[in-house]
């Protein structure tokens, strides 16, 4: 077993299975639909629940996919709960194992782009998928849906996103977000986790970024898609303004460093990043939601 599986599983779950095995042998998540806060889009979501959940209300996490979409590159035209990417399966199952209800939001499929977008396609993506204005509305639609469920604690919900979804997470967590009037930890999310986001955020926070709840950012120093330095500058500026936001920069780690697939997991720096970032993210969720 590669060090990614060995280190991360020892740190996170103390189990003998690898990340990939966990994703491949997990139960298929439930498929749900709910409205986006844009008031016009019916979103598709995939719900991961703890295997032995009782009648109590559980904390929950909304998960926002990146520019490649929610599904595996091998989906071959089948876009449903059986073809989710390994990373989304891993995180959904990890969160469920830790006692959370995890909801992966497909914001691209319902708008006609289930296959997502390739690398270096940023300028070609349609405005109806804007990560600073539209996708935060999807996150808040998911928040409202989870709050309506009898198995979810409505006061204990966090937001987690990767890449383009990480940028959406940052935008959604902003104190001046257009997605929610006067956001706070009472009306919005209890916290946010952004993995390797693009921190330019289309210039919307060039005058300063201040989250209304704690945010943690994770990124590799060798990220080939987004700028670690820009994220460090965003976080530093926000901290100077009093924002509860911190960044972890992992030497040599790439974009998608937590992807269990062979391409990313074969990079030693990615394995080291996973061994720190996953437990750190779970600790953050425990502090914010329990």
C-alpha positions in Angstrom: 0.0 0.0 0.0 1.3 3.5 -0.9 2.2 5.9 1.9 -0.9 8.0 1.1 -3.2 5.2 2.1 -1.0 4.0 5.0 -0.4 7.4 6.6 -3.8 8.9 6.1 -5.7 5.9 7.3 -3.6 5.5 10.4 -4.1 9.2 11.2 -7.7 9.5 10.3 -9.4 6.2 10.9 -6.9 3.7 12.4 -8.2 1.1 10.0 -6.5 -1.4 7.7 -8.1 -0.3 4.4 -6.5 2.2 2.0 -8.2 5.4 0.9 -9.1 3.8 -2.5 -10.5 0.6 -0.9 -12.7 2.7 1.4 -14.1 4.5 -1.6 -14.6 1.4 -3.7 -16.3 -0.8 -1.1 -18.5 1.8 0.5 -22.3 1.8 0.2 -23.8 3.9 -2.5 -25.0 7.2 -1.2 -28.6 8.3 -1.4 -29.6 10.6 -4.2 -31.7 13.6 -3.3 -32.9 16.8 -5.1 -33.5 20.3 -3.6 -33.7 23.9 -4.8 -30.7 26.2 -5.1 -31.1 29.5 -3.4 -31.0 31.0 -6.9 -34.7 30.2 -6.9 -34.6 28.5 -10.4 -32.4 25.5 -10.3 -33.2 22.1 -8.9 -29.9 20.6 -7.7 -28.9 17.0 -7.3 -27.2 15.8 -4.2 -25.6 12.7 -2.8 -26.1 11.9 0.9 -23.5 9.9 2.9 -24.8 8.8 6.3 -23.2 7.0 9.3 -23.8 3.2 9.0 -25.4 2.9 12.4 -27.0 6.3 12.9 -29.8 6.3 15.4 -32.7 8.7 15.8 -30.6 11.6 17.1 -29.9 14.7 14.9 -26.3 14.7 13.5 -23.9 17.4 12.5 -23.6 17.7 8.7 -21.2 18.9 6.0 -22.0 20.4 2.6 -19.4 19.3 0.0 -18.8 21.4 -3.2 -17.0 19.7 -6.1 -14.3 21.3 -8.3 -14.2 22.3 -12.0 -14.1 18.6 -13.1 -17.6 18.0 -11.6 -18.9 15.5 -9.1 -18.2 12.4 -11.2 -15.3 10.1 -12.2 -13.5 10.8 -15.5 -14.5 7.2 -16.3 -18.2 7.9 -15.9 -18.7 7.3 -19.6 -22.0 9.3 -19.8 -23.5 7.8 -16.6 -23.7 10.6 -14.0 -25.2 9.3 -10.8 -24.4 8.0 -7.3 -22.5 5.0 -8.8 -20.0 7.1 -10.8 -18.9 9.7 -8.2 -15.1 10.4 -8.2 -12.9 8.6 -5.8 -12.1 11.8 -3.8 -15.8 12.5 -3.2 -16.4 8.9 -2.2 -13.4 9.0 0.1 -14.5 12.2 1.8 -18.2 11.3 2.0 -17.3 8.0 3.6 -14.7 9.5 5.9 -17.2 12.1 7.2 -19.9 9.5 7.6 -17.5 7.3 9.5 -16.8 10.2 11.8 -20.5 10.6 12.5 -21.5 13.4 10.1 -24.1 13.5 7.4 -22.3 14.6 4.2 -24.1 16.1 1.2 -22.2 16.3 -2.1 -23.9 19.0 -4.3 -23.8 18.5 -8.1 -24.0 22.1 -9.3 -22.9 21.4 -12.8 -25.1 18.5 -13.9 -28.4 20.2 -13.5 -27.1 23.1 -15.6 -26.0 20.9 -18.4 -22.4 20.3 -17.6 -22.2 17.0 -15.7 -18.8 16.1 -17.2 -17.2 19.3 -15.8 -14.3 21.1 -17.4 -10.7 20.3 -18.2 -7.6 22.0 -16.8 -6.9 25.5 -18.2 -10.5 26.1 -19.2 -11.3 28.9 -16.8 -12.1 31.5 -19.4 -14.5 29.1 -21.2 -16.8 28.3 -18.4 -20.3 29.8 -18.6 -21.5 32.5 -16.2 -24.3 30.3 -14.8 -21.5 28.4 -13.0 -19.8 31.4 -11.5 -18.1 30.3 -8.3 -18.4 33.7 -6.6 -22.1 34.5 -7.3 -24.0 31.3 -8.4 -22.3 28.4 -6.6 -22.6 30.0 -3.2 -26.3 30.0 -3.8 -26.1 26.3 -4.3 -24.3 25.9 -1.0 -27.1 27.8 0.8 -29.7 25.8 -1.0 -28.0 22.7 0.4 -27.9 24.3 3.9 -31.6 24.9 3.8 -32.2 21.4 2.6 -30.1 19.8 5.4 -31.9 22.0 8.0 -35.2 20.5 6.8 -34.1 16.9 7.4 -35.1 15.3 10.7 -31.7 13.6 11.0 -29.6 16.8 10.9 -28.8 19.2 13.6 -29.8 22.5 12.0 -27.3 24.4 14.1 -24.3 22.2 13.2 -23.5 22.4 9.5 -20.2 23.3 7.8 -19.1 23.8 4.3 -16.2 22.0 2.4 -15.1 22.6 -1.1 -12.3 21.7 -3.5 -10.7 23.8 -6.2 -13.5 25.7 -7.9 -15.7 24.5 -5.1 -13.1 25.8 -2.7 -13.4 29.2 -4.2 -17.2 28.9 -3.9 -16.7 28.0 -0.3 -14.6 31.2 0.3 -17.2 33.3 -1.4 -20.0 31.7 0.5 -18.3 32.3 3.8 -17.7 36.0 3.2 -19.4 38.4 5.6 -20.6 40.4 2.6 -21.8 37.4 0.5 -24.8 38.1 -1.7 -26.0 34.5 -1.1 -27.4 35.3 2.4 -28.5 38.5 4.0 -26.4 39.3 7.2 -24.8 35.9 7.4 -23.6 34.7 10.8 -22.8 31.4 12.5 -26.5 31.3 13.6 -28.0 31.8 10.1 -25.2 30.3 7.9 -22.5 27.8 8.2 -20.5 27.1 11.4 -17.3 27.0 9.4 -15.7 26.4 6.1 -12.9 24.3 4.7 -11.4 25.3 1.3 -9.0 22.8 -0.4 -6.7 24.4 -3.1 -9.1 27.2 -4.1 -8.4 29.9 -6.6 -8.2 32.9 -4.4 -8.5 35.7 -6.9 -12.3 35.3 -6.6 -12.8 37.4 -9.8 -11.7 40.5 -7.9 -14.8 40.6 -5.7 -12.7 40.8 -2.5 -9.8 42.9 -3.7 -10.7 45.4 -1.1 -10.5 42.8 1.7 -12.0 39.4 2.6 -13.6 38.8 6.0 -15.4 35.5 6.7 -18.3 35.5 9.1 -17.3 32.1 10.6 -13.9 30.4 10.9 -12.3 29.2 7.6 -9.3 27.0 7.0 -7.5 26.8 3.6 -5.3 23.9 2.5 -3.0 24.1 -0.6 0.2 22.7 -2.0 3.2 24.8 -2.8 3.5 23.1 -6.2 -0.1 23.5 -7.2 -0.1 23.7 -11.0 -3.7 25.2 -11.3 -4.1 27.9 -8.7 -1.7 30.3 -6.9 -0.6 29.4 -3.4 0.9 32.9 -3.0 -2.4 34.6 -3.9 -4.1 32.4 -1.2 -1.5 33.3 1.3 -2.0 37.0 0.6 -5.8 36.7 0.9 -5.5 34.9 4.3 -2.8 37.3 5.6 -5.0 40.3 4.7 -8.1 38.8 6.2 -6.2 38.0 9.4 -5.0 41.6 9.7 -8.7 42.6 9.5 -9.6 40.2 12.3 -10.8 37.3 10.2 -10.7 33.8 11.8 -8.9 32.2 8.8 -5.7 30.2 8.5 -3.8 28.5 5.7 -1.7 25.3 5.5 0.7 25.3 2.6 2.3 21.9 1.9 5.8 21.8 0.4 5.8 20.0 -3.0 2.1 19.1 -2.9 0.1 19.5 -6.1 -3.4 20.4 -7.0 -5.9 17.6 -6.0 -3.3 16.4 -3.5 -6.1 14.5 -1.6 -7.3 12.5 -4.6 -6.9 8.8 -3.9 -6.2 8.1 -7.6 -2.8 6.8 -8.7 -1.7 10.0 -10.4 -1.9 12.1 -7.2 -1.3 9.5 -4.6 2.0 8.4 -6.2 3.5 11.8 -5.3 5.2 11.6 -1.8 4.5 15.2 -1.0 0.8 14.6 -1.6 0.8 11.7 0.9 2.5 13.9 3.5 -0.1 16.7 2.8 -3.0 14.2 3.3 -1.5 12.9 6.5 -1.7 16.4 8.0 -4.7 18.0 6.2 -7.3 15.3 6.6 -6.9 15.0 10.4 -6.6 18.8 10.7 -9.9 19.2 8.8 -11.6 16.6 10.9 -10.4 18.3 14.1 -11.8 21.6 12.8 -15.2 20.1 12.1 -15.2 18.5 15.5 -14.5 21.8 17.2 -17.1 23.7 15.1 -19.9 21.2 15.0 -19.8 19.1 18.2 
